[in-house]
């Protein structure tokens, strides 16, 4: 005999159930979990009037998962607001930081850089342009 106790059938089944519950918990935090599936634009999207993003300001477009910033010289930058940690839609712009509701990652809305973990990868930069008084962002913009 090895001296090690042999697990009973009940012990094995209980352990399998615990692993299964843990797996469900992890899925609820991911892109398909409680916060829903978030997706960046896959085609150009009309965000609205260009004047809504004044020089030196930032605007979060929750419906399109896009943030647009304009520097003092008028240059535009846009980023996807799909969190690079686990894919949740970032829905809060607090002063100069985007805050993810799922695990608290924070990003600079003007550069896309990570300001607070757990995310480690910057936000995806998107093409953006002003055309006919409208802002358009996304691939092909
Ligand atoms: Fe985890 Fe955003 S999905 S911090």
Backbone and ligand atoms as CSV (ligand in chain L), in Angstrom:
chain,resi,resn,atom,element,x,y,z
A,1,UNK,N,N,0.834,-1.181,0.000
A,1,UNK,CA,C,0.000,0.000,0.000
A,1,UNK,C,C,0.883,1.251,0.000
A,2,UNK,N,N,0.419,2.326,-0.651
A,2,UNK,CA,C,1.184,3.557,-0.729
A,2,UNK,C,C,0.973,4.442,0.495
A,3,UNK,N,N,-0.072,4.212,1.262
A,3,UNK,CA,C,-0.343,5.054,2.408
A,3,UNK,C,C,-1.239,6.240,2.066
A,4,UNK,N,N,-1.407,6.513,0.771
A,4,UNK,CA,C,-2.280,7.626,0.367
A,4,UNK,C,C,-3.728,7.165,0.365
A,5,UNK,N,N,-4.639,7.977,0.893
A,5,UNK,CA,C,-6.052,7.590,0.877
A,5,UNK,C,C,-6.590,7.594,-0.553
A,6,UNK,N,N,-7.438,6.644,-0.829
A,6,UNK,CA,C,-8.068,6.564,-2.144
A,6,UNK,C,C,-9.344,7.396,-2.098
A,7,UNK,N,N,-9.523,8.363,-3.051
A,7,UNK,CA,C,-10.734,9.183,-3.007
A,7,UNK,C,C,-11.987,8.346,-3.270
A,8,UNK,N,N,-13.006,8.648,-2.505
A,8,UNK,CA,C,-14.278,7.954,-2.701
A,8,UNK,C,C,-14.966,8.508,-3.941
A,9,UNK,N,N,-15.974,7.808,-4.434
A,9,UNK,CA,C,-16.753,8.276,-5.581
A,9,UNK,C,C,-17.376,9.639,-5.262
A,10,UNK,N,N,-17.830,9.825,-4.014
A,10,UNK,CA,C,-18.462,11.090,-3.621
A,10,UNK,C,C,-17.455,12.241,-3.706
A,11,UNK,N,N,-16.216,12.022,-3.259
A,11,UNK,CA,C,-15.180,13.051,-3.303
A,11,UNK,C,C,-14.891,13.461,-4.736
A,12,UNK,N,N,-14.805,12.487,-5.625
A,12,UNK,CA,C,-14.515,12.771,-7.033
A,12,UNK,C,C,-15.648,13.580,-7.643
A,13,UNK,N,N,-16.900,13.190,-7.399
A,13,UNK,CA,C,-18.040,13.918,-7.973
A,13,UNK,C,C,-18.116,15.341,-7.428
A,14,UNK,N,N,-17.856,15.515,-6.125
A,14,UNK,CA,C,-17.915,16.843,-5.527
A,14,UNK,C,C,-16.861,17.748,-6.161
A,15,UNK,N,N,-15.672,17.214,-6.366
A,15,UNK,CA,C,-14.599,18.006,-6.965
A,15,UNK,C,C,-14.958,18.428,-8.383
A,16,UNK,N,N,-15.565,17.539,-9.156
A,16,UNK,CA,C,-15.956,17.864,-10.530
A,16,UNK,C,C,-16.998,18.973,-10.533
A,17,UNK,N,N,-17.953,18.938,-9.592
A,17,UNK,CA,C,-18.988,19.970,-9.525
A,17,UNK,C,C,-18.360,21.317,-9.185
A,18,UNK,N,N,-17.379,21.339,-8.287
A,18,UNK,CA,C,-16.730,22.600,-7.907
A,18,UNK,C,C,-16.006,23.207,-9.096
A,19,UNK,N,N,-15.337,22.392,-9.899
A,19,UNK,CA,C,-14.654,22.889,-11.085
A,19,UNK,C,C,-15.665,23.463,-12.058
A,20,UNK,N,N,-16.806,22.770,-12.208
A,20,UNK,CA,C,-17.825,23.238,-13.142
A,20,UNK,C,C,-18.374,24.595,-12.724
A,21,UNK,N,N,-18.659,24.790,-11.440
A,21,UNK,CA,C,-19.188,26.067,-10.954
A,21,UNK,C,C,-18.158,27.170,-11.157
A,22,UNK,N,N,-16.895,26.885,-10.895
A,22,UNK,CA,C,-15.843,27.864,-11.109
A,22,UNK,C,C,-15.797,28.287,-12.562
A,23,UNK,N,N,-15.949,27.335,-13.449
A,23,UNK,CA,C,-15.936,27.646,-14.873
A,23,UNK,C,C,-17.059,28.577,-15.264
A,24,UNK,N,N,-18.248,28.376,-14.703
A,24,UNK,CA,C,-19.379,29.250,-15.012
A,24,UNK,C,C,-19.123,30.659,-14.520
A,25,UNK,N,N,-18.519,30.788,-13.350
A,25,UNK,CA,C,-18.234,32.111,-12.801
A,25,UNK,C,C,-17.301,32.892,-13.704
A,26,UNK,N,N,-16.299,32.227,-14.227
A,26,UNK,CA,C,-15.348,32.904,-15.102
A,26,UNK,C,C,-16.026,33.355,-16.379
A,27,UNK,N,N,-16.935,32.534,-16.905
A,27,UNK,CA,C,-17.609,32.896,-18.155
A,27,UNK,C,C,-18.465,34.141,-17.963
A,28,UNK,N,N,-19.061,34.311,-16.773
A,28,UNK,CA,C,-19.933,35.463,-16.548
A,28,UNK,C,C,-19.166,36.773,-16.595
A,29,UNK,N,N,-17.855,36.729,-16.367
A,29,UNK,CA,C,-17.061,37.958,-16.394
A,29,UNK,C,C,-16.540,38.280,-17.785
A,30,UNK,N,N,-16.666,37.365,-18.723
A,30,UNK,CA,C,-16.089,37.555,-20.035
A,30,UNK,C,C,-16.996,38.316,-20.972
A,31,UNK,N,N,-16.627,38.372,-22.234
A,31,UNK,CA,C,-17.366,39.149,-23.206
A,31,UNK,C,C,-18.819,38.717,-23.355
A,32,UNK,N,N,-19.114,37.466,-23.106
A,32,UNK,CA,C,-20.487,36.994,-23.252
A,32,UNK,C,C,-21.227,36.964,-21.942
A,33,UNK,N,N,-20.671,37.563,-20.889
A,33,UNK,CA,C,-21.264,37.494,-19.565
A,33,UNK,C,C,-22.282,38.584,-19.311
A,34,UNK,N,N,-22.366,38.991,-18.060
A,34,UNK,CA,C,-23.407,39.924,-17.641
A,34,UNK,C,C,-23.350,41.250,-18.378
A,35,UNK,N,N,-22.187,41.673,-18.811
A,35,UNK,CA,C,-22.068,42.965,-19.473
A,35,UNK,C,C,-22.359,42.881,-20.967
A,36,UNK,N,N,-22.645,41.699,-21.482
A,36,UNK,CA,C,-22.968,41.551,-22.882
A,36,UNK,C,C,-21.738,41.528,-23.746
A,37,UNK,N,N,-21.966,41.234,-25.012
A,37,UNK,CA,C,-20.875,41.161,-25.976
A,37,UNK,C,C,-20.576,42.562,-26.473
A,38,UNK,N,N,-19.323,42.938,-26.402
A,38,UNK,CA,C,-18.921,44.253,-26.879
A,38,UNK,C,C,-18.154,44.074,-28.177
A,39,UNK,N,N,-18.380,44.971,-29.108
A,39,UNK,CA,C,-17.674,44.899,-30.383
A,39,UNK,C,C,-17.357,46.294,-30.873
A,40,UNK,N,N,-16.138,46.449,-31.371
A,40,UNK,CA,C,-15.750,47.709,-31.993
A,40,UNK,C,C,-16.397,47.782,-33.371
A,41,UNK,N,N,-16.500,48.989,-33.949
A,41,UNK,CA,C,-17.076,49.094,-35.292
A,41,UNK,C,C,-16.285,48.260,-36.300
A,42,UNK,N,N,-17.008,47.611,-37.196
A,42,UNK,CA,C,-16.370,46.832,-38.262
A,42,UNK,C,C,-16.499,47.551,-39.605
A,43,UNK,N,N,-17.157,48.693,-39.581
A,43,UNK,CA,C,-17.335,49.527,-40.772
A,43,UNK,C,C,-17.431,50.968,-40.282
A,44,UNK,N,N,-17.293,51.942,-41.178
A,44,UNK,CA,C,-17.410,53.340,-40.731
A,44,UNK,C,C,-18.768,53.607,-40.083
A,45,UNK,N,N,-18.750,54.295,-38.935
A,45,UNK,CA,C,-19.996,54.665,-38.273
A,45,UNK,C,C,-20.062,56.177,-38.130
A,46,UNK,N,N,-21.251,56.720,-38.358
A,46,UNK,CA,C,-21.497,58.146,-38.194
A,46,UNK,C,C,-21.743,58.396,-36.714
A,47,UNK,N,N,-20.864,59.176,-36.078
A,47,UNK,CA,C,-20.977,59.412,-34.643
A,47,UNK,C,C,-21.825,60.641,-34.320
A,48,UNK,N,N,-22.037,61.491,-35.307
A,48,UNK,CA,C,-22.819,62.700,-35.060
A,48,UNK,C,C,-22.051,63.931,-35.469
A,49,UNK,N,N,-22.532,65.061,-34.981
A,49,UNK,CA,C,-21.957,66.344,-35.371
A,49,UNK,C,C,-20.511,66.470,-34.893
A,50,UNK,N,N,-19.677,66.947,-35.800
A,50,UNK,CA,C,-18.257,67.128,-35.487
A,50,UNK,C,C,-18.059,68.063,-34.303
A,51,UNK,N,N,-18.918,69.088,-34.198
A,51,UNK,CA,C,-18.738,70.103,-33.151
A,51,UNK,C,C,-18.950,69.548,-31.743
A,52,UNK,N,N,-19.456,68.303,-31.629
A,52,UNK,CA,C,-19.645,67.706,-30.305
A,52,UNK,C,C,-18.315,67.391,-29.613
A,53,UNK,N,N,-17.234,67.345,-30.386
A,53,UNK,CA,C,-15.910,67.118,-29.788
A,53,UNK,C,C,-15.092,68.391,-30.012
A,54,UNK,N,N,-15.168,69.282,-29.053
A,54,UNK,CA,C,-14.471,70.569,-29.142
A,54,UNK,C,C,-12.973,70.359,-28.957
A,55,UNK,N,N,-12.158,71.282,-29.446
A,55,UNK,CA,C,-10.713,71.173,-29.204
A,55,UNK,C,C,-10.421,71.014,-27.707
A,56,UNK,N,N,-9.558,70.058,-27.397
A,56,UNK,CA,C,-9.188,69.802,-26.005
A,56,UNK,C,C,-10.156,68.919,-25.246
A,57,UNK,N,N,-11.158,68.368,-25.944
A,57,UNK,CA,C,-12.149,67.547,-25.237
A,57,UNK,C,C,-12.152,66.097,-25.728
A,58,UNK,N,N,-12.904,65.285,-24.998
A,58,UNK,CA,C,-13.045,63.864,-25.302
A,58,UNK,C,C,-14.518,63.518,-25.175
A,59,UNK,N,N,-15.012,62.645,-26.056
A,59,UNK,CA,C,-16.409,62.218,-25.962
A,59,UNK,C,C,-16.488,60.703,-26.124
A,60,UNK,N,N,-17.262,60.082,-25.236
A,60,UNK,CA,C,-17.487,58.637,-25.284
A,60,UNK,C,C,-18.803,58.360,-26.003
A,61,UNK,N,N,-18.737,57.544,-27.044
A,61,UNK,CA,C,-19.922,57.143,-27.800
A,61,UNK,C,C,-20.255,55.702,-27.408
A,62,UNK,N,N,-21.056,55.570,-26.335
A,62,UNK,CA,C,-21.343,54.241,-25.780
A,62,UNK,C,C,-22.026,53.328,-26.798
A,63,UNK,N,N,-22.926,53.874,-27.596
A,63,UNK,CA,C,-23.678,53.025,-28.543
A,63,UNK,C,C,-22.785,52.389,-29.593
A,64,UNK,N,N,-21.623,52.993,-29.838
A,64,UNK,CA,C,-20.731,52.476,-30.886
A,64,UNK,C,C,-19.424,51.923,-30.329
A,65,UNK,N,N,-19.248,51.974,-29.004
A,65,UNK,CA,C,-18.002,51.509,-28.370
A,65,UNK,C,C,-16.785,52.241,-28.933
A,66,UNK,N,N,-16.912,53.562,-28.975
A,66,UNK,CA,C,-15.847,54.408,-29.518
A,66,UNK,C,C,-15.657,55.617,-28.597
A,67,UNK,N,N,-14.398,56.023,-28.424
A,67,UNK,CA,C,-14.115,57.292,-27.765
A,67,UNK,C,C,-13.320,58.141,-28.755
A,68,UNK,N,N,-13.659,59.416,-28.818
A,68,UNK,CA,C,-12.973,60.338,-29.731
A,68,UNK,C,C,-12.429,61.505,-28.919
A,69,UNK,N,N,-11.187,61.843,-29.176
A,69,UNK,CA,C,-10.571,62.998,-28.541
A,69,UNK,C,C,-10.048,63.944,-29.600
A,70,UNK,N,N,-10.036,65.212,-29.247
A,70,UNK,CA,C,-9.501,66.227,-30.174
A,70,UNK,C,C,-8.510,67.072,-29.396
A,71,UNK,N,N,-7.287,67.189,-29.923
A,71,UNK,CA,C,-6.312,68.005,-29.202
A,71,UNK,C,C,-6.572,69.485,-29.470
A,72,UNK,N,N,-5.785,70.320,-28.838
A,72,UNK,CA,C,-6.001,71.771,-28.948
A,72,UNK,C,C,-5.802,72.278,-30.376
A,73,UNK,N,N,-5.045,71.533,-31.171
A,73,UNK,CA,C,-4.819,71.923,-32.566
A,73,UNK,C,C,-5.910,71.404,-33.497
A,74,UNK,N,N,-6.852,70.641,-32.957
A,74,UNK,CA,C,-7.958,70.150,-33.770
A,74,UNK,C,C,-7.781,68.734,-34.296
A,75,UNK,N,N,-6.623,68.111,-34.050
A,75,UNK,CA,C,-6.395,66.758,-34.544
A,75,UNK,C,C,-7.256,65.759,-33.773
A,76,UNK,N,N,-7.851,64.816,-34.502
A,76,UNK,CA,C,-8.741,63.815,-33.910
A,76,UNK,C,C,-8.013,62.494,-33.689
A,77,UNK,N,N,-8.408,61.789,-32.628
A,77,UNK,CA,C,-7.954,60.425,-32.358
A,77,UNK,C,C,-9.178,59.651,-31.895
A,78,UNK,N,N,-9.263,58.388,-32.288
A,78,UNK,CA,C,-10.383,57.553,-31.851
A,78,UNK,C,C,-9.859,56.186,-31.430
A,79,UNK,N,N,-10.532,55.614,-30.441
A,79,UNK,CA,C,-10.171,54.285,-29.943
A,79,UNK,C,C,-11.429,53.474,-29.716
A,80,UNK,N,N,-11.299,52.186,-29.904
A,80,UNK,CA,C,-12.358,51.260,-29.507
A,80,UNK,C,C,-12.433,51.282,-27.990
A,81,UNK,N,N,-13.643,51.216,-27.446
A,81,UNK,CA,C,-13.790,51.130,-25.990
A,81,UNK,C,C,-14.185,49.723,-25.571
A,82,UNK,N,N,-13.778,48.748,-26.365
A,82,UNK,CA,C,-13.894,47.357,-25.946
A,82,UNK,C,C,-12.638,47.064,-25.125
A,83,UNK,N,N,-12.832,46.727,-23.866
A,83,UNK,CA,C,-11.704,46.543,-22.947
A,83,UNK,C,C,-10.790,45.424,-23.434
A,84,UNK,N,N,-9.504,45.691,-23.396
A,84,UNK,CA,C,-8.530,44.706,-23.872
A,84,UNK,C,C,-8.260,43.617,-22.838
A,85,UNK,N,N,-8.858,43.724,-21.656
A,85,UNK,CA,C,-8.660,42.666,-20.647
A,85,UNK,C,C,-9.513,41.452,-20.976
A,86,UNK,N,N,-10.834,41.634,-21.032
A,86,UNK,CA,C,-11.713,40.486,-21.305
A,86,UNK,C,C,-12.890,40.857,-22.192
A,87,UNK,N,N,-12.838,42.018,-22.826
A,87,UNK,CA,C,-13.828,42.334,-23.852
A,87,UNK,C,C,-15.089,43.031,-23.409
A,88,UNK,N,N,-15.171,43.513,-22.194
A,88,UNK,CA,C,-16.372,44.245,-21.771
A,88,UNK,C,C,-16.419,45.626,-22.440
A,89,UNK,N,N,-17.629,46.145,-22.562
A,89,UNK,CA,C,-17.797,47.502,-23.090
A,89,UNK,C,C,-17.496,48.502,-21.980
A,90,UNK,N,N,-16.567,49.385,-22.213
A,90,UNK,CA,C,-16.243,50.429,-21.236
A,90,UNK,C,C,-17.319,51.492,-21.341
A,91,UNK,N,N,-17.989,51.750,-20.231
A,91,UNK,CA,C,-19.156,52.628,-20.285
A,91,UNK,C,C,-19.026,53.891,-19.439
A,92,UNK,N,N,-17.840,54.136,-18.884
A,92,UNK,CA,C,-17.683,55.332,-18.048
A,92,UNK,C,C,-16.463,56.128,-18.455
A,93,UNK,N,N,-16.689,57.419,-18.622
A,93,UNK,CA,C,-15.595,58.366,-18.836
A,93,UNK,C,C,-15.604,59.288,-17.630
A,94,UNK,N,N,-14.594,59.128,-16.775
A,94,UNK,CA,C,-14.501,59.921,-15.545
A,94,UNK,C,C,-13.306,60.852,-15.666
A,95,UNK,N,N,-13.596,62.130,-15.810
A,95,UNK,CA,C,-12.557,63.125,-16.028
A,95,UNK,C,C,-11.668,62.682,-17.183
A,96,UNK,N,N,-10.431,62.307,-16.927
A,96,UNK,CA,C,-9.551,61.928,-18.028
A,96,UNK,C,C,-9.219,60.455,-18.020
A,97,UNK,N,N,-10.171,59.618,-17.647
A,97,UNK,CA,C,-9.928,58.184,-17.707
A,97,UNK,C,C,-11.198,57.435,-18.054
A,98,UNK,N,N,-11.008,56.394,-18.860
A,98,UNK,CA,C,-12.096,55.478,-19.169
A,98,UNK,C,C,-12.016,54.350,-18.154
A,99,UNK,N,N,-13.160,53.980,-17.568
A,99,UNK,CA,C,-13.169,52.961,-16.521
A,99,UNK,C,C,-14.031,51.785,-16.957
A,100,UNK,N,N,-13.444,50.596,-16.954
A,100,UNK,CA,C,-14.173,49.391,-17.340
A,100,UNK,C,C,-15.008,48.897,-16.156
A,101,UNK,N,N,-16.289,48.582,-16.394
A,101,UNK,CA,C,-17.153,48.153,-15.295
A,101,UNK,C,C,-16.877,46.726,-14.820
A,102,UNK,N,N,-16.182,45.942,-15.612
A,102,UNK,CA,C,-16.034,44.525,-15.247
A,102,UNK,C,C,-14.999,44.273,-14.164
A,103,UNK,N,N,-13.775,44.752,-14.359
A,103,UNK,CA,C,-12.718,44.478,-13.373
A,103,UNK,C,C,-11.914,45.723,-13.043
A,104,UNK,N,N,-12.384,46.882,-13.479
A,104,UNK,CA,C,-11.772,48.134,-13.051
A,104,UNK,C,C,-10.564,48.636,-13.824
A,105,UNK,N,N,-10.270,48.051,-14.963
A,105,UNK,CA,C,-9.165,48.608,-15.762
A,105,UNK,C,C,-9.478,50.048,-16.147
A,106,UNK,N,N,-8.426,50.841,-16.271
A,106,UNK,CA,C,-8.601,52.229,-16.662
A,106,UNK,C,C,-7.659,52.556,-17.820
A,107,UNK,N,N,-8.148,53.419,-18.714
A,107,UNK,CA,C,-7.397,53.772,-19.916
A,107,UNK,C,C,-7.425,55.280,-20.106
A,108,UNK,N,N,-6.362,55.789,-20.736
A,108,UNK,CA,C,-6.318,57.200,-21.117
A,108,UNK,C,C,-7.130,57.355,-22.404
A,109,UNK,N,N,-8.199,58.154,-22.393
A,109,UNK,CA,C,-9.033,58.273,-23.593
A,109,UNK,C,C,-8.351,59.024,-24.741
A,110,UNK,N,N,-7.260,59.722,-24.455
A,110,UNK,CA,C,-6.564,60.479,-25.507
A,110,UNK,C,C,-5.467,59.675,-26.188
A,111,UNK,N,N,-4.979,58.635,-25.501
A,111,UNK,CA,C,-3.887,57.836,-26.079
A,111,UNK,C,C,-4.215,56.352,-26.162
A,112,UNK,N,N,-5.243,55.908,-25.444
A,112,UNK,CA,C,-5.584,54.491,-25.391
A,112,UNK,C,C,-4.720,53.698,-24.425
A,113,UNK,N,N,-3.733,54.345,-23.799
A,113,UNK,CA,C,-2.812,53.630,-22.911
A,113,UNK,C,C,-3.505,53.163,-21.631
A,114,UNK,N,N,-3.007,52.047,-21.103
A,114,UNK,CA,C,-3.525,51.508,-19.846
A,114,UNK,C,C,-3.036,52.380,-18.687
A,115,UNK,N,N,-3.963,52.790,-17.825
A,115,UNK,CA,C,-3.621,53.560,-16.632
A,115,UNK,C,C,-3.713,52.713,-15.375
A,116,UNK,N,N,-4.530,51.647,-15.439
A,116,UNK,CA,C,-4.736,50.798,-14.260
A,116,UNK,C,C,-5.055,49.384,-14.726
A,117,UNK,N,N,-4.356,48.398,-14.143
A,117,UNK,CA,C,-4.565,46.983,-14.463
A,117,UNK,C,C,-5.951,46.539,-13.956
A,118,UNK,N,N,-6.458,45.399,-14.365
A,118,UNK,CA,C,-5.707,44.258,-14.901
A,118,UNK,C,C,-5.369,44.324,-16.393
A,119,UNK,N,N,-5.977,45.194,-17.168
A,119,UNK,CA,C,-5.605,45.257,-18.586
A,119,UNK,C,C,-4.131,45.635,-18.714
A,120,UNK,N,N,-3.481,45.095,-19.734
A,120,UNK,CA,C,-2.074,45.421,-19.988
A,120,UNK,C,C,-1.862,45.927,-21.411
A,121,UNK,N,N,-2.874,45.777,-22.246
A,121,UNK,CA,C,-2.758,46.134,-23.658
A,121,UNK,C,C,-3.572,47.400,-23.922
A,122,UNK,N,N,-3.001,48.376,-24.629
A,122,UNK,CA,C,-3.748,49.613,-24.930
A,122,UNK,C,C,-4.996,49.341,-25.757
A,123,UNK,N,N,-5.910,50.316,-25.749
A,123,UNK,CA,C,-7.115,50.226,-26.572
A,123,UNK,C,C,-6.735,50.267,-28.046
A,124,UNK,N,N,-7.557,49.630,-28.855
A,124,UNK,CA,C,-7.317,49.600,-30.300
A,124,UNK,C,C,-7.619,50.979,-30.906
A,125,UNK,N,N,-6.651,51.529,-31.630
A,125,UNK,CA,C,-6.886,52.806,-32.299
A,125,UNK,C,C,-7.734,52.583,-33.543
A,126,UNK,N,N,-8.658,53.504,-33.783
A,126,UNK,CA,C,-9.541,53.435,-34.943
A,126,UNK,C,C,-9.289,54.625,-35.855
A,127,UNK,N,N,-9.591,54.446,-37.108
A,127,UNK,CA,C,-9.543,55.586,-38.025
A,127,UNK,C,C,-10.714,56.503,-37.693
A,128,UNK,N,N,-10.500,57.802,-37.839
A,128,UNK,CA,C,-11.562,58.777,-37.585
A,128,UNK,C,C,-11.345,59.972,-38.500
A,129,UNK,N,N,-12.435,60.554,-38.959
A,129,UNK,CA,C,-12.325,61.763,-39.771
A,129,UNK,C,C,-13.594,62.603,-39.608
A,130,UNK,N,N,-13.437,63.878,-39.937
A,130,UNK,CA,C,-14.579,64.778,-39.984
A,130,UNK,C,C,-14.920,64.973,-41.448
A,131,UNK,N,N,-16.187,64.800,-41.777
A,131,UNK,CA,C,-16.606,64.917,-43.160
A,131,UNK,C,C,-17.990,65.558,-43.225
A,132,UNK,N,N,-18.072,66.709,-43.879
A,132,UNK,CA,C,-19.363,67.386,-44.013
A,132,UNK,C,C,-19.973,67.747,-42.671
A,133,UNK,N,N,-19.119,68.075,-41.690
A,133,UNK,CA,C,-19.634,68.450,-40.376
A,133,UNK,C,C,-19.982,67.263,-39.495
A,134,UNK,N,N,-19.702,66.043,-39.974
A,134,UNK,CA,C,-20.002,64.823,-39.198
A,134,UNK,C,C,-18.708,64.124,-38.835
A,135,UNK,N,N,-18.719,63.392,-37.725
A,135,UNK,CA,C,-17.588,62.561,-37.340
A,135,UNK,C,C,-17.870,61.124,-37.761
A,136,UNK,N,N,-16.892,60.528,-38.403
A,136,UNK,CA,C,-17.022,59.136,-38.843
A,136,UNK,C,C,-15.807,58.383,-38.320
A,137,UNK,N,N,-16.047,57.214,-37.689
A,137,UNK,CA,C,-14.950,56.423,-37.134
A,137,UNK,C,C,-15.123,54.962,-37.512
A,138,UNK,N,N,-13.995,54.257,-37.517
A,138,UNK,CA,C,-14.024,52.825,-37.797
A,138,UNK,C,C,-13.227,52.490,-39.020
A,139,UNK,N,N,-13.076,51.190,-39.308
A,139,UNK,CA,C,-12.330,50.780,-40.500
A,139,UNK,C,C,-12.929,51.405,-41.754
A,140,UNK,N,N,-12.084,51.957,-42.580
A,140,UNK,CA,C,-12.558,52.539,-43.823
A,140,UNK,C,C,-12.968,53.999,-43.696
A,141,UNK,N,N,-12.914,54.541,-42.489
A,141,UNK,CA,C,-13.310,55.951,-42.308
A,141,UNK,C,C,-12.313,56.862,-42.978
L,1,LIG,FE1,FE,-11.716,43.069,-17.252
L,1,LIG,FE2,FE,-12.293,45.315,-18.552
L,1,LIG,S1,S,-12.908,43.306,-19.076
L,1,LIG,S2,S,-11.180,45.099,-16.729
